[in-house]
Amino acid sequence: MEVKVRFAKEDELERINELRKQVNDLHVAGKPDVFKPGFGEELRNFIHVIWNDPEQEIVVAVSEDVICGFAVIHHIFKPENPFMKERDFLDIDEFCVDEKYRRTGVATSLTTFIKEYAKEKGFHRIELNMWEFNQGALAFYESAGFETYRRYMEILL
Ligand SMILES: CC(C)(COP(=O)(O)OP(=O)(O)OC[C@H]1O[C@@H](n2cnc3c(N)ncnc32)[C@H](O)[C@@H]1OP(=O)(O)O)[C@@H](O)C(=O)NCCC(=O)NCCS
């Protein structure tokens, strides 16, 4: 299957929302104490906030004119503070491959594109966070070369 990765166009945001719903449903099923069920208007409209933010870009994977995956990449700049040095990096905020297209290398093509873009822009670091229940995503991110460098822990009472 041939996959082309490029930046999204505005008229593709509705299709991207179909994929965002798949991620939201997965998060609701995996962590119902945190995520809101359904994929309401506020969450659907949030794609326009992303689209209009100059610090964020939406990347899509296209196969035979169908958007089969997408990612949101977000430039983050955190100034130095008493504990930490200045940090300037790309964060992958949202990432999904349509369930019909999984395990065919689409996500790998997306991360390859993002890595090239990050290098081109002079970034030295790409970061993302994920939910522990999502072991499929963890396996993918590790296969793409990401390493865990920090953890969130909890006790449910
Ligand atoms: C995680 C996800 C993006 C992977 O996309 P994908 O296009 O299927 O990944 P690829 O085909 O590029 O996989 C490359 C390699 O990663 C690993 N991998 C990917 N998905 C995996 C899974 N579910 N379980 C175990 N390993 C997995 C495998 O090593 C795979 O190589 P292989 O298929 O030759 O064995 C996709 O499953 C997805 O969108 N999931 C739902 C949304 C989500 O969890 N998003 C990320 C968190 S917000």
The ligand as a Tripos MOL2 file, in Angstrom:
@<TRIPOS>MOLECULE
LIG
   48    50     1     0     0
SMALL
NO_CHARGES

@<TRIPOS>ATOM
      1 C1         -0.6520    2.9730   17.7490 C.3       1 LIG1
      2 C2         -0.9790    3.1340   16.2550 C.3       1 LIG1
      3 C3         -0.8310    4.5930   15.8800 C.3       1 LIG1
      4 C4         -0.0130    2.2780   15.4240 C.3       1 LIG1
      5 O1         -0.2970    2.5150   14.0510 O.3       1 LIG1
      6 P1          0.0510    1.4530   12.8900 P.3       1 LIG1
      7 O2         -0.0570    2.1770   11.5860 O.co2     1 LIG1
      8 O3         -0.7770    0.2460   13.0710 O.co2     1 LIG1
      9 O4          1.5770    1.1160   13.1970 O.3       1 LIG1
     10 P2          2.6460    0.4770   12.1720 P.3       1 LIG1
     11 O5          1.9260   -0.4040   11.2050 O.co2     1 LIG1
     12 O6          3.5020    1.5570   11.6010 O.co2     1 LIG1
     13 O7          3.4740   -0.4270   13.1890 O.3       1 LIG1
     14 C5          4.9020   -0.5070   13.1890 C.3       1 LIG1
     15 C6          5.3290   -1.4940   14.2510 C.3       1 LIG1
     16 O8          4.9150   -1.0340   15.5520 O.3       1 LIG1
     17 C7          4.5430   -2.1570   16.3640 C.3       1 LIG1
     18 N1          3.0960   -2.0970   16.6440 N.ar      1 LIG1
     19 C8          2.1790   -1.2570   16.0890 C.ar      1 LIG1
     20 N2          0.9570   -1.4600   16.6280 N.ar      1 LIG1
     21 C9          1.1120   -2.4510   17.5470 C.ar      1 LIG1
     22 C10         0.2100   -3.1080   18.4280 C.ar      1 LIG1
     23 N3         -1.1130   -2.7880   18.4810 N.pl3     1 LIG1
     24 N4          0.6930   -4.0940   19.2190 N.ar      1 LIG1
     25 C11         1.9960   -4.4340   19.1970 C.ar      1 LIG1
     26 N5          2.9180   -3.8460   18.3600 N.ar      1 LIG1
     27 C12         2.4610   -2.8600   17.5650 C.ar      1 LIG1
     28 C13         4.8750   -3.3950   15.5540 C.3       1 LIG1
     29 O9          6.2260   -3.7180   15.8290 O.3       1 LIG1
     30 C14         4.7180   -2.8750   14.1210 C.3       1 LIG1
     31 O10         5.4440   -3.6300   13.1680 O.3       1 LIG1
     32 P3          4.7530   -4.9680   12.5450 P.3       1 LIG1
     33 O11         3.3450   -4.6110   12.1490 O.co2     1 LIG1
     34 O12         5.6480   -5.2680   11.3800 O.co2     1 LIG1
     35 O13         4.7970   -6.0000   13.6420 O.co2     1 LIG1
     36 C15        -2.4420    2.6490   15.9590 C.3       1 LIG1
     37 O14        -2.6210    1.3620   16.5000 O.3       1 LIG1
     38 C16        -3.5250    3.5550   16.4990 C.2       1 LIG1
     39 O15        -3.8860    4.5650   15.8920 O.2       1 LIG1
     40 N6         -4.0850    3.2000   17.6730 N.am      1 LIG1
     41 C17        -5.2140    3.9280   18.2390 C.3       1 LIG1
     42 C18        -4.9240    5.3550   18.6130 C.3       1 LIG1
     43 C19        -3.7350    5.4720   19.5350 C.2       1 LIG1
     44 O16        -3.5240    4.6340   20.4000 O.2       1 LIG1
     45 N7         -2.9760    6.5410   19.3290 N.am      1 LIG1
     46 C20        -1.7890    6.7910   20.0970 C.3       1 LIG1
     47 C21        -2.0390    7.3010   21.4520 C.3       1 LIG1
     48 S1         -2.8650    8.8450   21.4900 S.3       1 LIG1
@<TRIPOS>BOND
     1     1     2 1
     2     2     3 1
     3     2     4 1
     4     2    36 1
     5     4     5 1
     6     5     6 1
     7     6     7 2
     8     6     8 1
     9     6     9 1
    10     9    10 1
    11    10    11 2
    12    10    12 1
    13    10    13 1
    14    13    14 1
    15    14    15 1
    16    15    16 1
    17    15    30 1
    18    16    17 1
    19    17    18 1
    20    17    28 1
    21    18    19 ar
    22    18    27 ar
    23    19    20 ar
    24    20    21 ar
    25    21    22 ar
    26    21    27 ar
    27    22    23 1
    28    22    24 ar
    29    24    25 ar
    30    25    26 ar
    31    26    27 ar
    32    28    29 1
    33    28    30 1
    34    30    31 1
    35    31    32 1
    36    32    33 2
    37    32    34 1
    38    32    35 1
    39    36    37 1
    40    36    38 1
    41    38    39 2
    42    38    40 1
    43    40    41 1
    44    41    42 1
    45    42    43 1
    46    43    44 2
    47    43    45 1
    48    45    46 1
    49    46    47 1
    50    47    48 1
@<TRIPOS>SUBSTRUCTURE
     1 LIG1         1 GROUP 0 **** ****
